Amino acid sequence: QTWFLNWFRLVPLDKIDQVVMSYGGLRGAVAFALVVLLDKEQVKAKDYFVATTIVVVFFTVMFQ
């Protein structure tokens, strides 16, 4: 998508920026998917794991 959007951007994204964006998005999606798949019967603190994962993903995406 960034390859196409670079045609219209004033300051195009280089390859390093594209790799960092894709790695950050994939890491958050995989972490969230894994924590959602936890079984509530076996992991009593599933809600805490979900909340912590969301906070960590938001922090790494927004502030790093």
Protein Blocks (a to p, Z undefined) as FASTA:
>chain_A
ZZmmmmmpmbdcdfklmmmmmmmmmmmmmmmmmmmmpcfklmmmlmmmmmmmmmmmmmmm
mmZZ
